[in-house]
Amino acid sequence: MNSTTPRPLLSLLDASFRLGDRLVFPNTSWTFHRHEQWAVTGPNGSGKSLLADALRARLPLVHGELRYSFRPPRGLSPEESIGHVSFDTRRIDVQDTVVQSRWNSIEEDGASRVRDFLSYERVMDVNPFEVTSHHEEARPRFERRRTRAISLLQVQPFLERTLLTLSSGETQRVQLARALCHPLRLLVLDEPFGGLDAATRNHFRKMLERLMDTSVRVLLITNRSEDLPAHITHLLRVEQCRVVAAGPRREILGRLQSAKTRKTVRARRASPARTQPGRQPGVTNRHPTERPGEVEAPVEPRGSWRRLSGAELVRLKSVTVRYGTTTILRNLDWTVKEGESWALLGPNGSGKSTLLSLLIGDHPQAYMNHVEVFGWRRGNGESIWELKQGIGWVSPELHLHFDQSATCLEVVSSGFFETIGLFEPPTARRRAAARHWLARFNLLEAAHSPLYALSTGRQRMVLLARALVKAPRLLLLDEPCQGLDLAHRELLISTVDNLLRAGSLTAIYVTHRPDEIPPSITRTFNLPEGRAVARRRFEKSISGSSSSS
């Protein structure tokens, strides 16, 4: 091979893999060259994460060849030289815990801390009592990688904190630092920008570009083309567990945009757009990829929904949350009335999820503060389960801890009981309601499939159906669009927006991306660095106005 011939890093040569009883990525040929940086794109359920599993030899290869063309570090196999950071990676770290663990373990002395999580013994999975010359040689190299990773990802402030106390964005940084502690040849990042605020996303892009300038190659999996770092040179498009396009970034993006334009033109010719009364132009009740005649649930609320009275649903008075010398929320006052919906905004670590946990009643400090929900003050003899019956909730924490073996129908039905799993059979009426919401999100065919059989994005839609199934008085949505492709984001946003416009729901909506906020939400509550500032108009907060309500 002469010096001008591209050198491969890994290759698929007419390869086919098996997932259960079916073939995925049949007869696939693709080469990742050393001078390239690739990203994998595709809709939810298209097989992006499965492809990453295949490249890491996590799926049986039944035909063709998976060829690694790099020399792995000493003592590691080629597949062990491929790092992987994803939502499922985080799920492994919280196994055998319950969703309230994050709040109950914050001050526990025995809880696992970030410093231990990034230790040589934990990262390299070695026996701390084993003494060999290999460890004597490997440990100094590990410490150099660890020091660089901690500096690159700015995780020094988290080292003494427990894992369960970290926000989603902070956890992402720690997980990536752990991956970089390994002697890697390839790093697979599955939706690494999920749950990150704008500043952290920008820092991540710059960090990844610095990383791409080293010998480590990156395979990035994302639903958002706007998140692609500038150093990504090539794109791999995946649909229905097949590679449908691969090549230089500009070429593939151009082809995808042309296909999208042609599809839009055909759709307009086949069905001229009509704006229904009371509905915003561009906000539809049909899944963006759904054809006329397929499942379409009614926009107007069903009989279990109520007209809103304007009564107070939430009142917080001088709420303060501290852990030792660290103050997360300080002297916070906030009132939410029925019929008002708010966007709860703030950078990673500002206390957004902490605030929601106070409302749900999962946080122990809810009972040390003045927190009223539905007119009941926490700690004054109210039934926590009765209050939870009036609250629908979706969050990354709930997703992490949910029973993955439960069927989708069981997951949605569990919303009536506020349990993580279904422990008693629902009535026929409740089963019908659960099926209705699965149909609303085009998931009825997955009703009897286990939750783990769906992509991460589609799992999030099942959890939204669970939150809505009981027609809650208050809907708490914590990063609900995290991991969703454009079609599912539009479906979720339009569903919530239609319910708000119908006067059927009060919502508190947490996001780091302004374009994900339903148009009907015009109030914002900002938590910059732990101190709350309320603003009435979302448009003002985006433009930088400092006027308060």
GUSE-52794 format. One record per atom (N, C-alpha, C): x, y, z. Coordinates in steps of 0.2 Angstrom, whole numbers, plus 2048, in hexadecimal, padded with zeros to 3 digits. Each point is the difference from the previous one (the first is absolute). Layout:
REM residues N
XYZ...
REM end
This chain:
REM residues 549
8047FA8007FC8068008048068008008057FB8048068007FD8058058048058007FE8058067FA8047FE7FE8007F97FA8047FF7FA7FC8008007FA8017FA7FC8017FD8018077F98018007FD8018078017FA8048028018068007FA8057FA7FF8047FD7FA8007FA7FF8038017FF8087FB8028038007FF8087FC7FA8017FA7FF7FD7FC7FA8007FC8007FA7FD7FA7FF7FC7FF7FA7FB7FA8017FA8027FC7FB7FA8008007FE7F88017F98008017FE7F97FA7FB7FF7FB8027FC7FA7FC7FF7FD7FD8068008048067FF7FD8067F88008027FE7FB8037F98008038007FD8077FC8038047FF7FF8077FA7FD8027FF7FD8067FA7FD8027FE8048077FA8028007FC8028067FA7FC8018017FC8057FA7FB8028007FB7FA7FA8007FD7FE7FC7FA8008037FA8038067FF8008047FA8078027FE8018017FA8078037FD7FF8088008068038028008088008068017FC8008067FD8058027FC8037FB7FB7FB7FD7FC8027FA7FC8058037FA8057FC7FF8058017FA8028078008038028068028078008088007FF8028057FC8078017FF8018088018058018048028078028078008038048057FF8068018028018078048037FF8068018068048088017FF8028057FD8078017FF8038058058067FF8028048038057FF8088008008037FA8008077FF7F98038017FB7FC8017F98028007FD8008077FB8048007FC8018067F97FF7FE7FC7FB8037FA7FE7FE7FA8028057FA8017FD7FA8018047FB7FB7FD7FC7FD8047FA7FC7FE7FA8048027FB8017FA7FA8038017FA7FB7FE7FA8028027FB7FC7FE7FA8018057FA7FE7FF7FA8018048007FB8067FC8028058007FB8067FE7F97FD8037FB8037FE7F97FE8037FE7FA8058047FD8037FE7F98067FB8018028008068067FB8018078038018008078028068038018047FD8067FD7FF8058047FD8068017F97FF7FC7FC7FC8017F97FE8078007FC8018057FC8068007FC8068018047FF8048058068018058017F98037FB7FD8028017F98048037FB7FB7FE8007FA8037FC7FB8088017FF8028068008078027FF8047FE8067FD8008068037FE8067FF7F98017FE7FC7FB7FF7F98017FC7FD8057FA8058017FB7FE8057FA7FC7FD8008007F97FB7FC7FC8047FA7FD7FC7FB7FF8037FA7FC8018027F98067FE7FD8018017F97FF7FA7FD7FB8007FB7FE7F97FD8028007F98038057FD8028007F98058057FF8057FF7FC8058067FE8058008058038068018068028047FF8068038028018078018068038088008028038057FD8088008008028068038047FF8068038058038088017FD8018067FE8078017FD8058048047FE7FF8078058048048037FB8068058028038037FC8057FD8028067FD7FC8047FD8028078068018057FE8048058058008058027FA8048057FF8038027FA8037FB7FE8057FF7F98007FB7FD8047F98017FE7FE8047FB7F98017FE7FF7FD7F97FA7FD7FF7FE7FE7F97FE8067FC7FF7FF7FA7FE8067FC7F98038027FB7FC8017FA8038028008038078057FE8048018048078038067FF8038017FA8038077FF7FB8057FD7FA7FE8007FB8057FD7FC8028068008078027FD8028057F88027FE7FC8008057F98017FE7FD8048067FC8057FE7FD8048057F98017FD7FA7FF8047FA8007FE7FB8018067F98017FF7FB8008058007F98048017FA7FC8007FA8038067FF8058068037FE8068008057FE8038077FC8058007FE8038067FB7FC8047FC7FC7FC7FB7FC8038047FA8048057FE7FE8047FB8038038028078018078008038038067FB8018067FA8007FE7FA8018057FC7F98018037FB7FD7FC7FA8017FF7FE8087FB7FD8027FE7FE8067FF8068057FE8057FD7FE8068047F98027FE7FD8048047F98037FE8018077FE7FB8037FD8008067FD8018068057FE7FE8078018058058078008038057FB7FD8067FF8038048077FF8008037FB8048067FF7FF8058057FA8018037FF8058058017FD8077FF7FA8018017FD8078077FE8018058007FB8077FE8018058058007FD8077FF8058057FF8058018067FD7FF8068058018068027F98037FF7FB7FD8027F98038078007FF8047FE8058077FF8008027FA7FC7FC7FB7FF8027FA7FD7FF8007F87FD8057FE7FE8017F98068007FB8007FD7FA8058007FC8028087FD8068028018028077FE8038007F98008057FD8038017F98077FE8008048028058077FE8018017F97FF7FC7FC8048017F98007FE7FD7F97FA8037FD7FE7FE7F98058017FB8058048018058027FB8077FD8038007FB8048067FD8038037FB7FB8067FE8018037FB7FB7FD7F98017FE7FF8067FD7F98027F97FF7FD7FC8068007F98007FE8008007F88048057FD8008017F98037FA7FC8067FD8038037FB7FC7FE7F98037FB8008047FD7F98038057FB8028048038058067FB8037FF7FF8078037FB8027FF7FE8078058058047FE8048058058058038057FC8047FF7FA8028057FC8048057FC7FB7FF8017F98047FC7FC8078047FF8067FD8008068047FF8047FC7FB8008047FA8047FD7FA8048067FD8057FE7FD8048057FC7FC8047FB7FB7FD7FD7FC8037FB7FC8068037FE7FF8067FC8068048058068018067FE8028058058028028047FA8007FD7FA8018047FA7FA8037FD7FA7FD8017FA8037FD7FD8068048018008077FD8058048028077FF8078017FF8028077FE7FD8027FA7FF7FC7FB7FD8027F97F98028017FC7FC8047F98018028008078038048018057FF8068048018067FB8058007FB8008057FC7FA8017FB7FD7FB7FE7FA8007FC7FA8038058007FE8067FB8028058018088018068028018018078017FE8047FA8017FE7FA7FE8047FA7F98007FF7FD7FA8027F88007FF7FD8048058028008067FD8058058018077FE8058027FE8028077FE7FB8017F98007FC7FB7FD8017FA7F88018017FE7FC8057F88008017FE8048068058038037FF8058067FB7FC8058027FA8027FD7FC8058038018078058048018038018077FB8018057FC8057FF7FB8028057FB7FA8038007FB7FC7FB7FA8018047FA8048068018018047FA8027FD7FD8077FF8048047FE7FE8077F87FF8007FC8017FB7F97FF8007FE7F97FE7FA7FE8037FE7F97FE7FD8007F98007FA7FD7FE8007F97F98027FF7FC7FE8057F88017FF7FE8078018058048037FE8078018018047FA8047FE7FA8018047FB7FA8017FB8008067FD7FB8017FB8027FC7FA7FB8007FB8017FC7FA8068037FC8018068008068037FC8067FE8048008018078067FE8038027F98007FB7FC8008017F87FF8037FF7F97FE8037FB8027FF7F98088028008028058038078028008047FB8047FD7FD8068047FB8048017FA7FC7FA7FE7FC8007F97FC8058017FB8018067FD8058007FA8078018038018038068068008038027F98017FC7FC8038017F98018037FC7FA7FC8017FA8027FD7FA8078027FE8018068018078027FE8067FE8047FE7FD8068057FD8048037FA7FD7FC7FD7FC8027FA7FD8058017FA8047FB7FE8058017FA7FC7FE7FA7FC8057FD7FC7FF7FB8038017F97FD7FC7FB8018017F97FA8037FC7FA7FF8037FA8037FD7FB8018067FD8068007FB8028057F98017FD7FB7FC8027F98017FD7FC8048057FE8057FE7FC8058047F88007FE7FC7FD8047F97FF7FE7FC8068037FE8057FC7FC8068028038038068078027FF8038038067FE8078027FC8047FB7FE8068027F98008047FD7FB8017F97FF8038018038077FB8048028008038078058058028048037FB8058058017FD8077FE8028058047FE8077FF8058027FA7FE8067FD8038037FA8088018018028028068078028018047F98017FD7FB8038037FA8018007FC7F97FB8017FC8007FD7F98068037FC8018068008058047FD8077FD8028008008078077FD8038017F97FD7FB7FC8008007F97FE8038007F97FD8047FB8028007F98088018008028068038078028008047FA8037FE7FD8058047FA8038007FB7FC7FB7FE7FC8007FA7FB8058027FA8008067FE8048027FB8078008028028018068078008038017F88007FB7FC8028027F98018017FD7F97FC8027FB8017FE7F98068027FD8048058038078017FD8057FC8037FE7FB8058057FB8027FF7FA7FC8037FB8038007F97FC7F97FC8017FC8038057FA7FC8017FA8027FB7FD7FB7FC7FB8027FC7F98008037FC8037FE7F98018037FB7FE7FB7FB7FC8037FA7FE7FC7FA8038047FD8067FD7FB8038047F97FE7FD7FB7FF8057F97FE7FE7FC8068037FC8037FB7FC8058027FA8017FC7FA8038037FA8017FC8008077FD8058048028008077FE8068027FC7FF8027FA8068027FC8038068027FC8058048038068028057FF8068007FA8038057FE8058067FD7FE8017FF7F98067FD7FD8068058018057FD8038078048018028027F98048057FF8038027F98047FB7FE8047FC8048057FB7FE7FD7F97FD7F98008017FD7FA7FD8008007F88047FB7FD8018017F97FB7FB7FC7FD7FB8037FC7FB7FC7FA7FF8047FA7FE7FC7FA7FE8047FE7F97FD7FD7FC8057FD7FA7FE7F98008027FB8007FB7F98008017FD7F98017FC7FF8057FD7FA8027F98008007FC7FB7FD7F98008007FE7F88007FC7FE8057FD7FA8008067FB8008058018048057FC8018047FE7FA8018057FC8047FF7F98038077FF8068007FE8048067FE7FD8027F97FD8068007FD8027F98048057FD8058038038058057FD8068018058068017FC8068018048058047FB8038058038058037FC8018078038048047FD8028078037FA8048028018038067FB8048037FB8047FC8038057FC7FD8047FC7FB7FD7FB8037FA7FD7FC7FD7FB7FA7FC8038017FD8067FA7FD8037FB8058028028058037FB8058027FC8037FB8048017FA7FC8037FA7FB7FB7FD8027F98007FB7FB7FE7FA8008058018008067FB8008057FB8067FF8038067FF7FC8068007FC7FF7F98037FE7FB7FC7FF7FA7FA7FB8008027FB8047FA7FB8017FB8028048028048057FB8038047FB8057FD8048047FB7FC8057FC7FB7FD7FB8027FA7FD7FC7FD7FC7FA7FD8038017FD8067FB7FD8047FB8058028028068027FC8068027FB8027FA8038007FA7FD8037FA7FA7FA7FF8027FA8007FB7FB7FE7FA8008058028018077FB8008057FB8067FF8038067FE7FB8057FF7FC7FF7FA8027FD7FB7FC7FF7FA7FB7FB8018017FB8047FC7FB8027FA8028058028058047FB8028058028078027FC8057FD8028078017FE8028088058048028008018077FA8048027FC7FE8057FB8048038018028077FF8068028018028077F97FF8047FF7FC8047FA7FF8047FF8068057FA8018027FF8068048037FE8078038058038037FF8068077FD8008037FE7FA8067FD8008058047FC8068008038058047FC8027FD7FA8028047FB8027FD7F98077FC8028007FA7FD8067FC8018007FB8057FB8018058007FC8067FA7FB7FE8027FA7FF7FB7FB7FE7FF7FA8057FB7FC7FF7FE7FB8058037F97FD8038007FA8027FA7FD8088008018027FA8018077FF8008038027F98068048008028037FA8017FB7FB8017F98018027FB7FB7FA7FC7FF7FA8028037FA7FC7FF7FC8017FA7FD7FC7FD7FC8017FA7F98008027FC8047FC7F98018017FD7F98017FB7FF8057FD7F98008037FC8068068028028037FC8057FE8038078027FD8067FE8028068008078027FB8048018008078027FB8018068028018067FC8018067FD8078007FA8018037FD8068008048068048008067FD8048058047FC8028067FA8018007FC8028068007FB8058008028078017FC8057FA7FB8018017FA8037FB7FC8017FC8018067FB7FC8027FC8028058038018078067FC8018038018078048068018018047FA8038078017FB8058038038058037FC8058048018077FD7FC8048008018077FF8048038068048057FF8058028057FC8068048018008067FD8058058048068018078007FF8048068038027FF8077FE7FB8038037FF8078077FF8008038018068077FF8018027F98008047FE7FC8037F98008067FF8048048058008078008038018078038037FF8078028078038077FE8048058037FE8067FF8038028078048028008068018068048077FF8038058047FE8078018038037F98007FF7FC7FB8037F98008078007FF8047FD8048077FF8008027F98018047FE7FB8037F98008088008018027FD8058088008018027F98018067FF7FE8047F98028068038038017FF8068068038038018077FF8058027FD8018077FF7FE8027F97FD7FC7FC7FE8017F97F98028007FE8067FE7F98027FF7FE7FF7F97FA7FC7FF7FE7FE7F97FA8057FF7FC8018047FA8057FF8008058067FF8067FF8018058067FA8058007FC7FF8057FA8058017FC8017FA7FE7FA7FE7FC8007F97F88018027FD8047FC7F98018017FD7FF7F97FA7FD7FF7FD7FE7FA7F97FE8017FC8027FC7F97FE8007FE7FE7F97FD7FA7FF7FD7FE7FA7F97FF8017FC8037FB7F97FF8017FD7FC7FA7FA7FC8017FD7FC7FB7FF8047FA8027FD7FA8008047FA8068047FE8048018058078037FE8057FA7FF8048017FA8057FB7FF8078047FF8057FD8038068038018067FC7FD8058037FD8067FD7FE8058028068037FA8028058018068077FF7FD8038068008078007FD8058018048067FF7FE8068018048067FB7FE8068028018067FC7FE8007F98048047FC7FD8017F98048038028077FC7FC8058028018077FD8068037FB8037FD7FD8068037FA7FE8057FE7FA8007FB7FE8057F97FE7FD8008007F97F97FE7FD7FD7FA8028047FA7FF7FD7FA8027FF8008088048038047FF8008077FA8048027FE8057FC7FA8038017FA7FC7FE8007FC7FB7FB7FC7FE7FF7FA8058067FE8037FF7FA8057FD8038078008068017FD8038067F88007FE7FE8017FA7F98007FF7FD7F98008047FB7FD7FE7F98008007FD8078048038058007FD8068067FB8018047FF7FB8067FB8018068038048008078008068038037FF8008088047FE8047FF8008077FF8088038048047FD8008078027F98047FE7FC7FC7FC7F98037FF7FC8018078027FC8057FC8008068038058058068037FE8038058047FF8077FE7FC8017FA7FF8067FD7F88017FF7FE8067FE7F98017FF7FF7FF7F87FD7FA7FF7FF7FD7FA7F87FE8007FC8047FC7F97FE8007FF7FD7F97FC7FB7FF7FE7FD7FA7F87FE8017FC8037FB7F97FF8007FD8028078038058037FD8038068037FD8068047FA8008027FC8058088028018028028068078018028037F98018067FF7FD8047FA8018017FF8087FF7FA8028027FF8077FA8018057FA8027FE7FA8028047FB7FB8008027F97FF7FB7FB8007FD7FE7FA8028037FA7FD7FE7FA8037F97FE7FC7FD7FB8027FA7FE8048017F98067FE8018058017FA7FD7FD7FA7FD7FA8017FE7FC7FA7F98047FD7FC8038047FA8037FD8038067FC8058048038028057FC8047FE7FA8037FB8008037FD7FA7FB7FE7FA7FA7FE8027FB7FF7FC7FE8067FB8028068037FE8067FC8068027FC8067FD8008068027FD8027FB7FA8018027FA8037FC7FB8078028008057FC7FF8078018008047FC7FB8048047FD8057FC7FB8078048028057FB8008078038028057FB7FE8068027FF8067FB7FF8017FB8067FF8038068007FC8067FB7FA8007FA8027FE7FB7FB8008017FB7FB8038027FA8017FB7FB8067FC8028058028038067FC8027FD7FA8057FC8028047FE7FB8057FA7FB7FF7FD8027FA7FA7FC7FE8027F97FF7FB7FB8018007F97FF8007FF7F88067FE7FE8017FF7F87FC7FA7FE7FF7FB8047FD7FA7FE7F88017FF7FD8058037F98018007FE8027F87FA7FD7FE7FE8027FA7FE8077FF7FF8037FA7FE8078007F98018027FC7FB7FF7F98018038008008088047FC8038018008078038078028058027FD8038078027FB8058007FC8017FA7FB8058007FB7FF8057FE7FA8017FB7FF8068028018078078008018038018067FF8078027FE8057FB7FF8078027FA8018047FB7FB8007FB8018058017FF8078067FC8018017FE8078078038028038047FC8068038028067FB8038007FB7FC8057FB8028057FF7FA8067FE8028057FE7FB7FF7F97FE7FC7FF7FB7FD7F97FF7F97FF8027FD7FB7FD7F97FF8027FF7FA8047FD8018068007FB8057F97FD8027FB8037FC7F97FE8007FD8017F97FB7FB7FE7FD8017FA7FC8067FF8008047FB7FC8067FF7F97FE7FE7FB8048017F97FF7FE8008007F87FB7FE7FD7FF8007F98008077FD7FD8058048008077FE8078038008047FE8058078038018047FD7FA7FF7F97FE8047FD7FB7FE8047F97FA8017FF7FE8047FA8038078008008038068048078008077FF7FE8037FB8038077FF7FE8027FE7F97FB7FD7FD8017FE7F97FE8067FC7FC8058027FF8067FC8068048008048018068058047FF8067FD7FD8017F98008057FD7FC7FE8017F87FA8007FE7FE8017FA8018087FE7FF8048058028077FE8078017FE8047FC8038078017FE8037FA7FB7FB7FD7FD8027FB7FA8047FB8037FE7FE8068047FA8047FB7FA8027FA8007FD7FB7FB8028037F97FE8047FF7FA8027FA7FE8067FD8058028058058057FE8057FD7FF8067FA8008017FC7FF8068037FA8058017FB7FC8027FA8048077FE8008048057FD8077FF8008038038068067FD8038038038058038077FF8008048058038077FF8078007FD8047FB8028078007FE8007FE7F87FB7FE7FD8007FE7F98008067FC7FE8068027FF8067FD8068048008018047FB8068058017FF8058068058038028008058057FB8057FF8008037FA7FB8057FF7F97FE8007FE7FA7FD7F97FD8017FF7FE8078047FE8047FF7FF8077FE8068038038067FF7FE8068037F98027FE7FD7FE7FA7F98027FE7FC7FB8048027FA8017FB7FC8048008038078058038038008038077FB8068008008047FA7FC8067FF7F87FD8007FF7FB7FD7F97FD8007FE7FE8078057FD8047FF7FE8077FE8078048038057FF7FF8068037F98037FF7FE7FF7FA7F98037FD7FA7FC8028017F98017FB7FC8007FB8018058028038057FB8018067FD8078008018047FB7FE8077FF8028048068068018018038038067FE8088017FF8028067FF8088008078037FF8057FD8018078047FF8057FB7FD8028027FA8057FC7FC8078038018057FC8028078028018047FC7FB8038047FC8047FD7FA8078038018047FB8028078028018047FD7FA8028057FB8047FE7FA7FC7FA7FC7FA8017FF7FC7FB7FD8027FE7F88048057FD8027FE7F98077FE8008037FE8058077FE8008007F97FD8047FF7FA8007FA7FD7FB7FF7FA7FC8057FF7FB7FF7FB8028037F97FE7FD7FB8028037F97FB8057FF8008037FA7FC8067FE7F97FE8007FE7FB7FD7F97FE8007FD7FF8068047FC8057FD7FF8078008068048058057FF7FF8068037FA8047FE7FF8007FA7FA8047FE7FA7FD8027FF7F98007FB7FD8037FE8028078067FF8047FF8028077FE8078028038047FC7FF8088017F98017FE7FE7FE7FA7F98017FE7FB7FD8058017FA8037FB7FD8047FF8048068068028038008048067FC8077FF8028037FA7FD8067FE7F98007FF7FE7FB7FD7F87FF7FF7FC7FF8068037FD8057FD7FF8078008078038058038008008078037FB8057FD8008007F97FB8047FD7F97FE8017FF7FA8017F97FE8027FE8018078058038047FE8028078007FA8048037FB7FF8007F98048057FF8048058048018067FE8038048068028047FF8068058058028077FC8008058037FD8067FD7FF8068048028057FD8038078038028057FC7FB8038037FC8047FD7FA8078028018047FB8018088028018037FE7F98048047FE8047FF7FA8068058008057FE7FC8068047FE7FF8037F97FB7FE7FD8008027F97F98047FF8008067FE7FA8047FF7FC7FE7FB8027FD7FB7FC7FD7FA7FC7FA8028017FD8067FC7FB8027FA8028047FF8068027FB8038047FA8007FC7FA7FD8027FA8017FD7FE8077FF7FD8037FB7FE8077FF7FC8028057FB7FC8037FC8038058038028078067FE8018038018068048077FF7FD8058048038077FF8038038068007FC8068038028068067FC8018058038038067FD8018028018088047FB8028038018078077FE8008048058018087FE7FE8037FF8078057FB8008047FE8068078017FE8028067FF8078017FF8057FF8068047FB8008057FF8057FC8008077FA7FD8007FD7FE8077FC8068027FF8057FD7FB8068027FB8017FB7FA8008027FA8007FB7FE8077FE7FF8017FA7FD8067FD7FA7FE7FC7FB8038017FA7FE7FC7FF8067FB7FE7FD7FA7FE8057FA7FA7FE7FD7FC8047FE7F97FF7FD8007FD7F98058037FC8007FF7F98067FC7FE7FF7FB7FD8067FC7FE8048047FB7FD8037FB8038047FB8058058047FE8038058048058038067FD8037FF7FA8038067FC8038057FE7FB7FE7FE7FA8047FE7FB8048067FD7FD8068008048067FD8048038058007FD8078058038057FD8058047F98028007FD8058048007FE8078018058048017FE8087FA8028037FB8027FD7F98028047FD7FA8037FE8018067FD7FA8047F88018007FD7FB8027F98008007FD804806
REM end
